């Protein structure tokens, strides 16, 4: 409780008075979108060397503190142009720089995206055969490009994580998927997505079992894998097991109550003690690891552990508000307001207005502005001044 109060004071200290502006937290993540779009403009102009050098620089930066992934994916997600257009640019880039790993990466990722869009989010037995065949056509292209990208640069972490993720859709040979994982582990042993993505292929949803999930976790423990990886594997293993048991025990007519069934896993005292210990160690390894903070905060919220939930939501926002996202910040602000926790609500609303005004609905922005106008007039004086400057 004491920590949450101190953290609340920290955030409230960011509520500006006249002449003071909020600094993005972290500014690097906040500015990725415009940098990404500027990079795509270079690609459109055929300035391939500039794009190659930029991606090489991103690789040198290592993995992102907020989710343990690389920077490439954080940039690539803002390339929302039609995938066919990106593929055309990648084709031209390959002709200009055939030994660069990056055009194969973006062409493969774009083909993968097209395949998943065609398939949709339904279970395999619900997808029309024609859609599955079209998906497989794009996945063959993606697989070929991903393997070429790895051949050119075995340190290309993004591609190896994506390849494992893609194979769970249509690769019947589990032994081959394991070979791909072992290759990736040899190349990039500290890159968490390869572990998390491979473990997902062992989930019952993809033909695996609880026994296989925990067997993989314990195998990695026995092999001396980095404890930071192990703790995150345990967290994700709990998610997959909770998801499987919820779907197994739930009557299909009760789909809308899925979260209730899912959360019974984390309501168990022994399991909660385990994830609580894991999150503390994860925080000690990486104090800005928003991915697990957000995961834990949702489990705490949905099992009635309010103080823990708010505390880790706040930690996630402090680490990476953009990663936490608009869909999480506003609902939690409403939840806090209903409980008359007005200072904490102001923290979330301030975050919302600072980072999400471009992505949020006008109605939510209006409600957020009205709340801050009521709560802190000085804040709205500053906010309105910023609005005028941007017009």
Short mmCIF file of the C-alpha atoms (twelve columns), coordinates in Angstrom:
data_MODEL
# 
_entry.id   MODEL 
# 
loop_
_atom_site.group_PDB 
_atom_site.id 
_atom_site.type_symbol 
_atom_site.label_atom_id 
_atom_site.label_alt_id 
_atom_site.label_comp_id 
_atom_site.label_asym_id 
_atom_site.label_seq_id 
_atom_site.Cartn_x 
_atom_site.Cartn_y 
_atom_site.Cartn_z 
_atom_site.pdbx_PDB_model_num 
ATOM 1   C CA . UNK A 1   0.000   0.000   0.000   1 
ATOM 2   C CA . UNK A 2   2.830   2.351   0.896   1 
ATOM 3   C CA . UNK A 3   4.495   1.694   -2.474  1 
ATOM 4   C CA . UNK A 4   1.298   2.381   -4.398  1 
ATOM 5   C CA . UNK A 5   0.825   5.647   -2.519  1 
ATOM 6   C CA . UNK A 6   4.387   6.745   -3.353  1 
ATOM 7   C CA . UNK A 7   3.936   5.716   -6.968  1 
ATOM 8   C CA . UNK A 8   0.662   7.628   -7.077  1 
ATOM 9   C CA . UNK A 9   2.458   10.723  -5.838  1 
ATOM 10  C CA . UNK A 10  5.060   10.206  -8.563  1 
ATOM 11  C CA . UNK A 11  2.411   10.171  -11.263 1 
ATOM 12  C CA . UNK A 12  0.518   13.080  -9.748  1 
ATOM 13  C CA . UNK A 13  3.759   15.043  -9.791  1 
ATOM 14  C CA . UNK A 14  3.509   14.765  -13.560 1 
ATOM 15  C CA . UNK A 15  0.192   16.617  -13.566 1 
ATOM 16  C CA . UNK A 16  1.456   19.854  -15.054 1 
ATOM 17  C CA . UNK A 17  1.081   23.358  -13.876 1 
ATOM 18  C CA . UNK A 18  1.369   26.219  -16.324 1 
ATOM 19  C CA . UNK A 19  4.520   26.048  -18.384 1 
ATOM 20  C CA . UNK A 20  5.154   22.356  -17.641 1 
ATOM 21  C CA . UNK A 21  4.664   19.511  -20.121 1 
ATOM 22  C CA . UNK A 22  4.496   15.772  -19.599 1 
ATOM 23  C CA . UNK A 23  7.495   13.853  -20.870 1 
ATOM 24  C CA . UNK A 24  6.609   10.622  -22.670 1 
ATOM 25  C CA . UNK A 25  7.445   7.491   -20.682 1 
ATOM 26  C CA . UNK A 26  9.516   6.140   -22.269 1 
ATOM 27  C CA . UNK A 27  9.941   8.751   -25.006 1 
ATOM 28  C CA . UNK A 28  11.612  6.147   -27.222 1 
ATOM 29  C CA . UNK A 29  8.458   4.019   -27.425 1 
ATOM 30  C CA . UNK A 30  6.232   7.082   -27.722 1 
ATOM 31  C CA . UNK A 31  8.090   8.230   -30.842 1 
ATOM 32  C CA . UNK A 32  8.361   4.897   -32.615 1 
ATOM 33  C CA . UNK A 33  5.278   5.465   -34.780 1 
ATOM 34  C CA . UNK A 34  6.487   8.654   -36.546 1 
ATOM 35  C CA . UNK A 35  9.968   7.169   -36.946 1 
ATOM 36  C CA . UNK A 36  8.473   4.022   -38.430 1 
ATOM 37  C CA . UNK A 37  6.383   5.961   -40.935 1 
ATOM 38  C CA . UNK A 38  9.423   8.025   -41.937 1 
ATOM 39  C CA . UNK A 39  11.297  4.773   -42.509 1 
ATOM 40  C CA . UNK A 40  8.520   3.486   -44.749 1 
ATOM 41  C CA . UNK A 41  8.755   6.680   -46.784 1 
ATOM 42  C CA . UNK A 42  12.397  5.780   -47.519 1 
ATOM 43  C CA . UNK A 43  11.256  2.337   -48.657 1 
ATOM 44  C CA . UNK A 44  8.660   3.852   -50.980 1 
ATOM 45  C CA . UNK A 45  11.340  6.042   -52.554 1 
ATOM 46  C CA . UNK A 46  13.627  3.081   -53.143 1 
ATOM 47  C CA . UNK A 47  16.187  4.315   -50.619 1 
ATOM 48  C CA . UNK A 48  16.976  0.786   -49.537 1 
ATOM 49  C CA . UNK A 49  20.394  1.441   -48.013 1 
ATOM 50  C CA . UNK A 50  18.829  3.911   -45.594 1 
ATOM 51  C CA . UNK A 51  16.214  1.356   -44.524 1 
ATOM 52  C CA . UNK A 52  18.823  -1.401  -44.190 1 
ATOM 53  C CA . UNK A 53  21.079  0.781   -42.041 1 
ATOM 54  C CA . UNK A 54  18.134  1.807   -39.842 1 
ATOM 55  C CA . UNK A 55  17.136  -1.813  -39.204 1 
ATOM 56  C CA . UNK A 56  20.747  -2.752  -38.474 1 
ATOM 57  C CA . UNK A 57  20.883  0.027   -35.892 1 
ATOM 58  C CA . UNK A 58  17.679  -1.268  -34.310 1 
ATOM 59  C CA . UNK A 59  19.163  -4.761  -34.047 1 
ATOM 60  C CA . UNK A 60  22.189  -3.359  -32.245 1 
ATOM 61  C CA . UNK A 61  19.897  -1.833  -29.618 1 
ATOM 62  C CA . UNK A 62  19.025  -5.304  -28.345 1 
ATOM 63  C CA . UNK A 63  15.652  -6.295  -26.944 1 
ATOM 64  C CA . UNK A 64  12.899  -3.988  -25.775 1 
ATOM 65  C CA . UNK A 65  12.576  -3.557  -22.018 1 
ATOM 66  C CA . UNK A 66  8.770   -3.547  -22.012 1 
ATOM 67  C CA . UNK A 67  8.152   -6.921  -23.726 1 
ATOM 68  C CA . UNK A 68  11.502  -8.603  -24.323 1 
ATOM 69  C CA . UNK A 69  11.110  -8.532  -28.090 1 
ATOM 70  C CA . UNK A 70  13.244  -6.694  -30.607 1 
ATOM 71  C CA . UNK A 71  12.628  -3.253  -32.002 1 
ATOM 72  C CA . UNK A 72  11.852  -4.492  -35.517 1 
ATOM 73  C CA . UNK A 73  8.353   -5.661  -34.657 1 
ATOM 74  C CA . UNK A 74  7.566   -2.413  -32.873 1 
ATOM 75  C CA . UNK A 75  8.429   -0.503  -36.040 1 
ATOM 76  C CA . UNK A 76  6.865   -2.928  -38.500 1 
ATOM 77  C CA . UNK A 77  3.466   -2.884  -36.771 1 
ATOM 78  C CA . UNK A 78  2.883   0.684   -37.981 1 
ATOM 79  C CA . UNK A 79  3.326   -0.246  -41.632 1 
ATOM 80  C CA . UNK A 80  -0.408  -0.524  -42.181 1 
ATOM 81  C CA . UNK A 81  -0.275  -0.140  -45.940 1 
ATOM 82  C CA . UNK A 82  -1.712  -3.096  -47.910 1 
ATOM 83  C CA . UNK A 83  0.567   -6.106  -47.539 1 
ATOM 84  C CA . UNK A 84  0.689   -6.477  -51.316 1 
ATOM 85  C CA . UNK A 85  2.224   -3.000  -51.559 1 
ATOM 86  C CA . UNK A 86  4.871   -3.819  -48.947 1 
ATOM 87  C CA . UNK A 87  5.696   -7.051  -50.797 1 
ATOM 88  C CA . UNK A 88  6.229   -5.120  -54.042 1 
ATOM 89  C CA . UNK A 89  8.699   -2.794  -52.316 1 
ATOM 90  C CA . UNK A 90  10.441  -5.798  -50.744 1 
ATOM 91  C CA . UNK A 91  10.794  -7.421  -54.188 1 
ATOM 92  C CA . UNK A 92  12.557  -4.302  -55.470 1 
ATOM 93  C CA . UNK A 93  14.743  -4.183  -52.371 1 
ATOM 94  C CA . UNK A 94  15.844  -7.809  -52.807 1 
ATOM 95  C CA . UNK A 95  16.948  -7.038  -56.364 1 
ATOM 96  C CA . UNK A 96  18.973  -4.073  -55.079 1 
ATOM 97  C CA . UNK A 97  20.407  -5.770  -51.952 1 
ATOM 98  C CA . UNK A 98  20.107  -9.561  -52.293 1 
ATOM 99  C CA . UNK A 99  22.365  -10.189 -49.273 1 
ATOM 100 C CA . UNK A 100 20.328  -8.115  -46.825 1 
ATOM 101 C CA . UNK A 101 18.200  -10.101 -44.365 1 
ATOM 102 C CA . UNK A 102 15.656  -7.298  -43.976 1 
ATOM 103 C CA . UNK A 103 13.704  -7.362  -47.270 1 
ATOM 104 C CA . UNK A 104 13.154  -11.114 -46.828 1 
ATOM 105 C CA . UNK A 105 11.974  -10.378 -43.294 1 
ATOM 106 C CA . UNK A 106 9.350   -7.826  -44.320 1 
ATOM 107 C CA . UNK A 107 8.216   -9.821  -47.358 1 
ATOM 108 C CA . UNK A 108 7.838   -12.949 -45.259 1 
ATOM 109 C CA . UNK A 109 6.046   -11.069 -42.471 1 
ATOM 110 C CA . UNK A 110 3.660   -9.501  -44.998 1 
ATOM 111 C CA . UNK A 111 2.883   -12.896 -46.565 1 
ATOM 112 C CA . UNK A 112 2.301   -14.286 -43.062 1 
ATOM 113 C CA . UNK A 113 -0.106  -11.440 -42.322 1 
ATOM 114 C CA . UNK A 114 -2.065  -12.109 -45.505 1 
ATOM 115 C CA . UNK A 115 -2.323  -15.765 -44.584 1 
ATOM 116 C CA . UNK A 116 -3.635  -15.088 -41.086 1 
ATOM 117 C CA . UNK A 117 -6.133  -12.532 -42.395 1 
ATOM 118 C CA . UNK A 118 -7.533  -15.098 -44.815 1 
ATOM 119 C CA . UNK A 119 -7.740  -17.768 -42.120 1 
ATOM 120 C CA . UNK A 120 -9.318  -15.523 -39.498 1 
ATOM 121 C CA . UNK A 121 -9.438  -16.250 -35.773 1 
ATOM 122 C CA . UNK A 122 -11.765 -19.259 -35.818 1 
ATOM 123 C CA . UNK A 123 -10.771 -22.773 -34.829 1 
ATOM 124 C CA . UNK A 124 -9.349  -24.841 -37.683 1 
ATOM 125 C CA . UNK A 125 -12.476 -26.996 -38.119 1 
ATOM 126 C CA . UNK A 126 -14.559 -23.837 -38.585 1 
ATOM 127 C CA . UNK A 127 -12.399 -22.390 -41.391 1 
ATOM 128 C CA . UNK A 128 -13.527 -23.128 -45.004 1 
ATOM 129 C CA . UNK A 129 -11.179 -25.438 -46.895 1 
ATOM 130 C CA . UNK A 130 -10.620 -22.816 -49.612 1 
ATOM 131 C CA . UNK A 131 -9.444  -20.301 -46.989 1 
ATOM 132 C CA . UNK A 132 -7.072  -22.850 -45.484 1 
ATOM 133 C CA . UNK A 133 -5.566  -23.559 -48.897 1 
ATOM 134 C CA . UNK A 134 -5.049  -19.850 -49.617 1 
ATOM 135 C CA . UNK A 135 -3.498  -19.413 -46.163 1 
ATOM 136 C CA . UNK A 136 -1.087  -22.277 -46.835 1 
ATOM 137 C CA . UNK A 137 -0.043  -20.675 -50.130 1 
ATOM 138 C CA . UNK A 138 0.992   -17.470 -48.340 1 
ATOM 139 C CA . UNK A 139 2.596   -19.406 -45.491 1 
ATOM 140 C CA . UNK A 140 4.810   -21.293 -47.964 1 
ATOM 141 C CA . UNK A 141 6.062   -17.933 -49.259 1 
ATOM 142 C CA . UNK A 142 6.598   -16.669 -45.720 1 
ATOM 143 C CA . UNK A 143 8.454   -19.816 -44.641 1 
ATOM 144 C CA . UNK A 144 10.828  -19.629 -47.596 1 
ATOM 145 C CA . UNK A 145 11.582  -15.958 -46.882 1 
ATOM 146 C CA . UNK A 146 11.990  -16.501 -43.144 1 
ATOM 147 C CA . UNK A 147 14.495  -19.309 -43.700 1 
ATOM 148 C CA . UNK A 148 16.424  -17.181 -46.200 1 
ATOM 149 C CA . UNK A 149 16.492  -14.275 -43.742 1 
ATOM 150 C CA . UNK A 150 17.910  -16.608 -41.053 1 
ATOM 151 C CA . UNK A 151 20.506  -17.967 -43.484 1 
ATOM 152 C CA . UNK A 152 21.673  -14.413 -44.198 1 
ATOM 153 C CA . UNK A 153 21.647  -13.427 -40.530 1 
ATOM 154 C CA . UNK A 154 21.317  -16.094 -37.802 1 
ATOM 155 C CA . UNK A 155 20.942  -13.251 -35.285 1 
ATOM 156 C CA . UNK A 156 17.673  -12.098 -36.896 1 
ATOM 157 C CA . UNK A 157 15.557  -12.662 -33.804 1 
ATOM 158 C CA . UNK A 158 12.225  -11.360 -35.089 1 
ATOM 159 C CA . UNK A 159 12.117  -13.829 -37.989 1 
ATOM 160 C CA . UNK A 160 12.881  -16.848 -35.826 1 
ATOM 161 C CA . UNK A 161 10.135  -15.974 -33.371 1 
ATOM 162 C CA . UNK A 162 7.673   -15.443 -36.225 1 
ATOM 163 C CA . UNK A 163 8.606   -18.678 -37.982 1 
ATOM 164 C CA . UNK A 164 7.875   -20.758 -34.866 1 
ATOM 165 C CA . UNK A 165 4.613   -18.901 -34.372 1 
ATOM 166 C CA . UNK A 166 3.541   -19.511 -37.965 1 
ATOM 167 C CA . UNK A 167 4.383   -23.221 -37.970 1 
ATOM 168 C CA . UNK A 168 1.806   -23.972 -35.289 1 
ATOM 169 C CA . UNK A 169 -0.934  -23.200 -37.850 1 
ATOM 170 C CA . UNK A 170 -0.099  -25.737 -40.515 1 
ATOM 171 C CA . UNK A 171 2.981   -27.812 -39.697 1 
ATOM 172 C CA . UNK A 172 1.910   -31.365 -38.743 1 
ATOM 173 C CA . UNK A 173 5.457   -32.507 -37.997 1 
ATOM 174 C CA . UNK A 174 6.017   -31.525 -34.362 1 
ATOM 175 C CA . UNK A 175 9.576   -32.794 -34.628 1 
ATOM 176 C CA . UNK A 176 10.330  -30.223 -37.327 1 
ATOM 177 C CA . UNK A 177 8.941   -27.394 -35.194 1 
ATOM 178 C CA . UNK A 178 11.214  -28.563 -32.383 1 
ATOM 179 C CA . UNK A 179 14.187  -28.505 -34.764 1 
ATOM 180 C CA . UNK A 180 13.366  -24.897 -35.686 1 
ATOM 181 C CA . UNK A 181 13.149  -23.980 -32.001 1 
ATOM 182 C CA . UNK A 182 16.477  -25.702 -31.217 1 
ATOM 183 C CA . UNK A 183 18.119  -23.813 -34.098 1 
ATOM 184 C CA . UNK A 184 16.714  -20.524 -32.815 1 
ATOM 185 C CA . UNK A 185 17.777  -21.266 -29.240 1 
ATOM 186 C CA . UNK A 186 21.318  -21.910 -30.455 1 
ATOM 187 C CA . UNK A 187 21.331  -18.628 -32.406 1 
ATOM 188 C CA . UNK A 188 19.580  -16.357 -29.888 1 
ATOM 189 C CA . UNK A 189 19.359  -18.114 -26.495 1 
ATOM 190 C CA . UNK A 190 18.193  -15.028 -24.589 1 
ATOM 191 C CA . UNK A 191 15.313  -14.057 -26.927 1 
ATOM 192 C CA . UNK A 192 12.134  -14.872 -25.021 1 
ATOM 193 C CA . UNK A 193 9.607   -14.969 -27.920 1 
ATOM 194 C CA . UNK A 194 11.159  -18.157 -29.313 1 
ATOM 195 C CA . UNK A 195 10.459  -19.907 -26.000 1 
ATOM 196 C CA . UNK A 196 6.975   -18.467 -25.579 1 
ATOM 197 C CA . UNK A 197 6.007   -19.135 -29.192 1 
ATOM 198 C CA . UNK A 198 7.309   -22.690 -29.113 1 
ATOM 199 C CA . UNK A 199 5.472   -23.410 -25.864 1 
ATOM 200 C CA . UNK A 200 2.266   -22.154 -27.492 1 
ATOM 201 C CA . UNK A 201 2.594   -24.967 -30.067 1 
ATOM 202 C CA . UNK A 202 2.399   -27.424 -27.159 1 
ATOM 203 C CA . UNK A 203 -0.888  -25.988 -25.858 1 
ATOM 204 C CA . UNK A 204 -3.987  -28.190 -26.181 1 
ATOM 205 C CA . UNK A 205 -5.450  -25.654 -28.633 1 
ATOM 206 C CA . UNK A 206 -2.708  -26.650 -31.094 1 
ATOM 207 C CA . UNK A 207 -2.774  -30.385 -30.414 1 
ATOM 208 C CA . UNK A 208 -0.598  -30.451 -27.302 1 
ATOM 209 C CA . UNK A 209 -1.352  -31.031 -23.626 1 
ATOM 210 C CA . UNK A 210 -0.769  -29.685 -20.142 1 
ATOM 211 C CA . UNK A 211 1.851   -32.395 -19.656 1 
ATOM 212 C CA . UNK A 212 3.793   -31.195 -22.712 1 
ATOM 213 C CA . UNK A 213 3.623   -27.552 -21.589 1 
ATOM 214 C CA . UNK A 214 5.011   -28.213 -18.123 1 
ATOM 215 C CA . UNK A 215 7.451   -30.766 -19.501 1 
ATOM 216 C CA . UNK A 216 8.946   -28.094 -21.741 1 
ATOM 217 C CA . UNK A 217 9.180   -25.590 -18.873 1 
ATOM 218 C CA . UNK A 218 10.938  -28.096 -16.621 1 
ATOM 219 C CA . UNK A 219 13.255  -29.179 -19.445 1 
ATOM 220 C CA . UNK A 220 14.422  -25.601 -19.900 1 
ATOM 221 C CA . UNK A 221 14.938  -25.262 -16.146 1 
ATOM 222 C CA . UNK A 222 17.080  -28.407 -16.076 1 
ATOM 223 C CA . UNK A 223 19.089  -27.155 -19.062 1 
ATOM 224 C CA . UNK A 224 20.118  -24.033 -17.158 1 
ATOM 225 C CA . UNK A 225 18.198  -21.502 -19.238 1 
ATOM 226 C CA . UNK A 226 18.298  -17.915 -17.942 1 
ATOM 227 C CA . UNK A 227 16.006  -17.614 -14.860 1 
ATOM 228 C CA . UNK A 228 14.398  -14.500 -16.400 1 
ATOM 229 C CA . UNK A 229 13.241  -16.699 -19.297 1 
ATOM 230 C CA . UNK A 230 12.084  -19.437 -16.914 1 
ATOM 231 C CA . UNK A 231 9.890   -17.144 -14.814 1 
ATOM 232 C CA . UNK A 232 8.196   -15.754 -17.912 1 
ATOM 233 C CA . UNK A 233 7.658   -19.298 -19.200 1 
ATOM 234 C CA . UNK A 234 5.891   -20.176 -15.959 1 
ATOM 235 C CA . UNK A 235 3.617   -17.154 -16.305 1 
ATOM 236 C CA . UNK A 236 2.679   -18.057 -19.876 1 
ATOM 237 C CA . UNK A 237 2.269   -21.731 -18.991 1 
ATOM 238 C CA . UNK A 238 -0.314  -20.766 -16.383 1 
ATOM 239 C CA . UNK A 239 -2.171  -18.775 -19.053 1 
ATOM 240 C CA . UNK A 240 -2.275  -21.716 -21.491 1 
ATOM 241 C CA . UNK A 241 -3.411  -24.141 -18.798 1 
ATOM 242 C CA . UNK A 242 -6.113  -21.739 -17.569 1 
ATOM 243 C CA . UNK A 243 -7.324  -21.242 -21.146 1 
ATOM 244 C CA . UNK A 244 -7.460  -24.997 -21.818 1 
ATOM 245 C CA . UNK A 245 -9.295  -25.839 -18.606 1 
ATOM 246 C CA . UNK A 246 -11.811 -23.056 -19.153 1 
ATOM 247 C CA . UNK A 247 -12.663 -24.333 -22.638 1 
ATOM 248 C CA . UNK A 248 -12.715 -27.948 -21.409 1 
ATOM 249 C CA . UNK A 249 -15.030 -27.318 -18.447 1 
ATOM 250 C CA . UNK A 250 -17.301 -24.691 -19.969 1 
ATOM 251 C CA . UNK A 251 -20.570 -25.565 -21.663 1 
ATOM 252 C CA . UNK A 252 -20.430 -24.118 -25.229 1 
ATOM 253 C CA . UNK A 253 -23.649 -22.251 -24.461 1 
ATOM 254 C CA . UNK A 254 -21.795 -20.322 -21.733 1 
ATOM 255 C CA . UNK A 255 -19.084 -18.767 -23.931 1 
ATOM 256 C CA . UNK A 256 -19.770 -15.305 -22.543 1 
ATOM 257 C CA . UNK A 257 -18.668 -16.603 -19.133 1 
ATOM 258 C CA . UNK A 258 -15.284 -17.756 -20.432 1 
ATOM 259 C CA . UNK A 259 -13.355 -15.309 -18.209 1 
ATOM 260 C CA . UNK A 260 -15.097 -16.660 -15.121 1 
ATOM 261 C CA . UNK A 261 -13.954 -20.195 -15.923 1 
ATOM 262 C CA . UNK A 262 -10.493 -18.950 -16.915 1 
ATOM 263 C CA . UNK A 263 -10.006 -17.077 -13.657 1 
ATOM 264 C CA . UNK A 264 -10.756 -20.085 -11.448 1 
ATOM 265 C CA . UNK A 265 -7.177  -21.179 -12.183 1 
ATOM 266 C CA . UNK A 266 -5.717  -18.031 -10.607 1 
ATOM 267 C CA . UNK A 267 -8.167  -18.033 -7.711  1 
ATOM 268 C CA . UNK A 268 -6.318  -21.063 -6.303  1 
ATOM 269 C CA . UNK A 269 -4.050  -20.067 -3.419  1 
ATOM 270 C CA . UNK A 270 -1.135  -22.302 -4.443  1 
ATOM 271 C CA . UNK A 271 -1.147  -21.065 -8.026  1 
ATOM 272 C CA . UNK A 272 -1.442  -17.428 -6.990  1 
ATOM 273 C CA . UNK A 273 1.500   -17.852 -4.622  1 
ATOM 274 C CA . UNK A 274 3.558   -19.143 -7.561  1 
ATOM 275 C CA . UNK A 275 2.693   -16.329 -10.004 1 
ATOM 276 C CA . UNK A 276 3.164   -13.733 -7.232  1 
ATOM 277 C CA . UNK A 277 6.679   -14.998 -6.607  1 
ATOM 278 C CA . UNK A 278 7.396   -15.063 -10.347 1 
ATOM 279 C CA . UNK A 279 6.261   -11.470 -10.915 1 
ATOM 280 C CA . UNK A 280 8.518   -10.225 -8.114  1 
ATOM 281 C CA . UNK A 281 11.529  -11.902 -9.693  1 
ATOM 282 C CA . UNK A 282 10.598  -10.637 -13.159 1 
ATOM 283 C CA . UNK A 283 10.388  -7.121  -11.765 1 
ATOM 284 C CA . UNK A 284 13.802  -7.539  -10.164 1 
ATOM 285 C CA . UNK A 285 15.278  -8.715  -13.500 1 
ATOM 286 C CA . UNK A 286 13.626  -5.951  -15.548 1 
ATOM 287 C CA . UNK A 287 11.777  -3.135  -13.684 1 
ATOM 288 C CA . UNK A 288 10.153  -1.979  -16.945 1 
ATOM 289 C CA . UNK A 289 8.794   -5.325  -18.113 1 
ATOM 290 C CA . UNK A 290 5.261   -4.103  -18.817 1 
ATOM 291 C CA . UNK A 291 4.184   -7.323  -20.539 1 
ATOM 292 C CA . UNK A 292 4.169   -9.408  -17.354 1 
ATOM 293 C CA . UNK A 293 2.997   -6.494  -15.186 1 
ATOM 294 C CA . UNK A 294 -0.082  -6.137  -17.384 1 
ATOM 295 C CA . UNK A 295 -0.676  -9.901  -17.431 1 
ATOM 296 C CA . UNK A 296 -0.468  -10.105 -13.641 1 
ATOM 297 C CA . UNK A 297 -2.580  -6.987  -13.097 1 
ATOM 298 C CA . UNK A 298 -5.448  -8.464  -15.131 1 
ATOM 299 C CA . UNK A 299 -5.313  -11.754 -13.220 1 
ATOM 300 C CA . UNK A 300 -5.340  -9.837  -9.920  1 
ATOM 301 C CA . UNK A 301 -8.236  -7.628  -11.018 1 
ATOM 302 C CA . UNK A 302 -10.351 -10.568 -12.167 1 
ATOM 303 C CA . UNK A 303 -9.818  -12.553 -8.956  1 
ATOM 304 C CA . UNK A 304 -10.696 -9.738  -6.556  1 
ATOM 305 C CA . UNK A 305 -7.164  -8.669  -5.622  1 
ATOM 306 C CA . UNK A 306 -7.768  -4.974  -6.196  1 
ATOM 307 C CA . UNK A 307 -4.722  -3.408  -4.582  1 
ATOM 308 C CA . UNK A 308 -2.300  -5.741  -6.349  1 
ATOM 309 C CA . UNK A 309 -4.097  -5.121  -9.623  1 
ATOM 310 C CA . UNK A 310 -3.916  -1.343  -9.426  1 
ATOM 311 C CA . UNK A 311 -0.309  -1.463  -8.262  1 
ATOM 312 C CA . UNK A 312 0.844   -3.477  -11.276 1 
ATOM 313 C CA . UNK A 313 -1.290  -1.553  -13.734 1 
ATOM 314 C CA . UNK A 314 0.490   1.558   -12.456 1 
ATOM 315 C CA . UNK A 315 3.884   -0.115  -12.827 1 
ATOM 316 C CA . UNK A 316 3.036   -1.117  -16.393 1 
ATOM 317 C CA . UNK A 317 1.979   2.430   -17.231 1 
ATOM 318 C CA . UNK A 318 5.102   3.856   -15.645 1 
ATOM 319 C CA . UNK A 319 7.189   1.494   -17.776 1 
ATOM 320 C CA . UNK A 320 5.396   1.733   -21.126 1 
ATOM 321 C CA . UNK A 321 1.963   3.366   -21.462 1 
ATOM 322 C CA . UNK A 322 1.846   2.799   -25.214 1 
ATOM 323 C CA . UNK A 323 2.340   -0.923  -24.652 1 
ATOM 324 C CA . UNK A 324 -0.417  -1.005  -22.007 1 
ATOM 325 C CA . UNK A 325 -2.718  0.491   -24.615 1 
ATOM 326 C CA . UNK A 326 -5.920  2.449   -24.865 1 
ATOM 327 C CA . UNK A 327 -8.132  -0.608  -24.421 1 
ATOM 328 C CA . UNK A 328 -6.716  -1.191  -20.920 1 
ATOM 329 C CA . UNK A 329 -6.220  2.325   -19.571 1 
ATOM 330 C CA . UNK A 330 -9.717  3.763   -20.010 1 
ATOM 331 C CA . UNK A 331 -11.702 0.816   -18.548 1 
ATOM 332 C CA . UNK A 332 -9.464  0.770   -15.485 1 
ATOM 333 C CA . UNK A 333 -9.973  4.504   -15.028 1 
ATOM 334 C CA . UNK A 334 -13.728 3.886   -15.041 1 
ATOM 335 C CA . UNK A 335 -13.296 1.097   -12.508 1 
ATOM 336 C CA . UNK A 336 -11.300 3.331   -10.171 1 
ATOM 337 C CA . UNK A 337 -13.721 6.236   -10.551 1 
ATOM 338 C CA . UNK A 338 -16.641 4.004   -9.585  1 
ATOM 339 C CA . UNK A 339 -14.745 3.231   -6.394  1 
ATOM 340 C CA . UNK A 340 -14.145 6.945   -5.754  1 
ATOM 341 C CA . UNK A 341 -10.381 6.561   -6.084  1 
ATOM 342 C CA . UNK A 342 -10.167 9.943   -7.755  1 
ATOM 343 C CA . UNK A 343 -6.413  10.547  -7.558  1 
ATOM 344 C CA . UNK A 344 -5.625  7.201   -9.121  1 
ATOM 345 C CA . UNK A 345 -8.289  7.769   -11.754 1 
ATOM 346 C CA . UNK A 346 -6.573  11.030  -12.656 1 
ATOM 347 C CA . UNK A 347 -3.312  9.155   -13.264 1 
ATOM 348 C CA . UNK A 348 -4.969  6.851   -15.786 1 
ATOM 349 C CA . UNK A 349 -6.976  9.618   -17.438 1 
ATOM 350 C CA . UNK A 350 -3.880  11.795  -17.748 1 
ATOM 351 C CA . UNK A 351 -2.082  8.889   -19.381 1 
ATOM 352 C CA . UNK A 352 -5.042  8.434   -21.695 1 
ATOM 353 C CA . UNK A 353 -5.110  12.050  -22.861 1 
ATOM 354 C CA . UNK A 354 -1.342  12.171  -23.262 1 
ATOM 355 C CA . UNK A 355 -0.853  9.033   -25.340 1 
ATOM 356 C CA . UNK A 356 -4.110  7.929   -26.930 1 
ATOM 357 C CA . UNK A 357 -6.004  10.912  -28.269 1 
ATOM 358 C CA . UNK A 358 -5.207  9.872   -31.861 1 
ATOM 359 C CA . UNK A 359 -6.473  6.311   -31.393 1 
ATOM 360 C CA . UNK A 360 -9.404  6.745   -29.007 1 
ATOM 361 C CA . UNK A 361 -13.049 7.368   -29.801 1 
ATOM 362 C CA . UNK A 362 -14.274 10.993  -29.568 1 
ATOM 363 C CA . UNK A 363 -16.703 9.935   -26.841 1 
ATOM 364 C CA . UNK A 364 -13.937 8.556   -24.633 1 
ATOM 365 C CA . UNK A 365 -11.771 11.612  -25.200 1 
ATOM 366 C CA . UNK A 366 -14.702 13.845  -24.243 1 
ATOM 367 C CA . UNK A 367 -15.291 11.900  -21.014 1 
ATOM 368 C CA . UNK A 368 -11.588 11.972  -20.176 1 
ATOM 369 C CA . UNK A 369 -11.379 15.734  -20.722 1 
ATOM 370 C CA . UNK A 370 -14.476 16.345  -18.596 1 
ATOM 371 C CA . UNK A 371 -13.019 14.279  -15.767 1 
ATOM 372 C CA . UNK A 372 -9.718  16.114  -15.768 1 
ATOM 373 C CA . UNK A 373 -11.496 19.452  -16.010 1 
ATOM 374 C CA . UNK A 374 -13.359 18.531  -12.847 1 
ATOM 375 C CA . UNK A 375 -10.353 17.040  -11.081 1 
ATOM 376 C CA . UNK A 376 -7.571  19.449  -11.902 1 
ATOM 377 C CA . UNK A 377 -8.225  22.766  -13.620 1 
ATOM 378 C CA . UNK A 378 -4.521  23.486  -14.023 1 
ATOM 379 C CA . UNK A 379 -4.103  20.314  -16.014 1 
ATOM 380 C CA . UNK A 380 -6.804  21.287  -18.481 1 
ATOM 381 C CA . UNK A 381 -5.333  24.796  -18.845 1 
ATOM 382 C CA . UNK A 382 -2.112  23.113  -19.941 1 
ATOM 383 C CA . UNK A 383 -3.852  20.517  -22.075 1 
ATOM 384 C CA . UNK A 384 -5.946  23.121  -23.914 1 
ATOM 385 C CA . UNK A 385 -2.826  25.205  -24.533 1 
ATOM 386 C CA . UNK A 386 -1.098  22.177  -26.079 1 
ATOM 387 C CA . UNK A 387 -4.162  21.592  -28.278 1 
ATOM 388 C CA . UNK A 388 -3.945  25.165  -29.595 1 
ATOM 389 C CA . UNK A 389 -0.249  24.786  -30.353 1 
ATOM 390 C CA . UNK A 390 -0.884  21.617  -32.339 1 
ATOM 391 C CA . UNK A 391 -3.684  23.116  -34.450 1 
# 
